[in-house]
Amino acid sequence: MSFLTSEQLKQYEEEGYVAPIDVLSKEEANEVKEEIELIEKKWPDELEGLGRNYIHLISPVFDKVCNNTKILDAVESLIGKNILICGTTLFVKNPNEKGFVSFHQDAKYIGLEPYNWVTAWVAITDANEENGCMRMWSGSHKNDLQYHNQKFDENNLLTRGQTVENVPMNETKPVILKAGQISLHHPKVVHGSGLNKSNDRRIGFVIQSYIGTNVDQVLGKMYVQQARGEDTFKYHEHVVRANELMNQEGAQIKKKANEELSKIFYSGSSKIGKY
Ligand SMILES: O=C(O)CCC(=O)C(=O)O
């Protein structure tokens, strides 16, 4: 049983995130890293641009992470026992590139309401201040959704380069994780991350998000999988789990899911970004 302790629940409630939580062994995290490298080698375009989303639909290794009991126990502690996996994204920062993530709130453009959902950030490599780990504006989830300046910066790993300006850096905290650990963060907590100044890749596999079955998609369509419990609301289309790397069915669903996700992310925007 890996349900959150009262101390962890208190951290989430007060700060808008909880970390670190031990989930995968070093070997398991490395297996995930090798899966990425294999896909990049065999299908060089698959994880480019929008393709960084929904890798769990084409890879049994990633599917297994999404259904990991330790993660689901922790998630259940926050959103209850009826849990859907509604999306995943790879946030990769290669050394010598200028990738960063501006301060933002996940809830701003994702259309998931009510906010009975939580994002799991799984460290596939270590994440620290040198290689650009996330920083959370502690307690900011207690505020409403904030104004986001849409900057469409080419090095910004977010869709619109959406940015909450003037974040008080002294109120932010680094989320330092070892490979295999996770953090869980609230839909409204303001967070971002800086450059990777190390010589290695920094890889985060982000399950964004685990949603309660009572959460609807108010901007478009989503493809989900039941992780726990049952779905009596039936707001979303349920799809099969990956059972073989890059099989035709999984690859087709991934493509379709990404087309729909793009409509959601850019809803009301006159400009489309890289992701
Ligand atoms: O990987 C990062 O640096 C940022 C990821 C992020 O913004 C998120 O998981 O919501």
The ligand as a MOL file (V3000), in Angstrom:
LIG
                    3D

  0  0  0     0  0            999 V3000
M  V30 BEGIN CTAB
M  V30 COUNTS 10 9 0 0 0
M  V30 BEGIN ATOM
M  V30 1 O 9.0690 18.9460 -17.3300 0
M  V30 2 C 9.0100 20.1260 -17.0290 0
M  V30 3 O 10.0170 20.7800 -16.8280 0
M  V30 4 C 7.6860 20.8030 -16.8640 0
M  V30 5 C 6.5230 19.8830 -16.9330 0
M  V30 6 C 5.2200 20.5340 -16.6190 0
M  V30 7 O 5.0330 21.7000 -16.7350 0
M  V30 8 C 4.1360 19.6830 -16.1210 0
M  V30 9 O 4.3330 18.4930 -15.9280 0
M  V30 10 O 3.0320 20.2110 -15.8930 0
M  V30 END ATOM
M  V30 BEGIN BOND
M  V30 1 2 1 2
M  V30 2 1 2 3
M  V30 3 1 2 4
M  V30 4 1 4 5
M  V30 5 1 5 6
M  V30 6 2 6 7
M  V30 7 1 6 8
M  V30 8 2 8 9
M  V30 9 1 8 10
M  V30 END BOND
M  V30 END CTAB
M  END
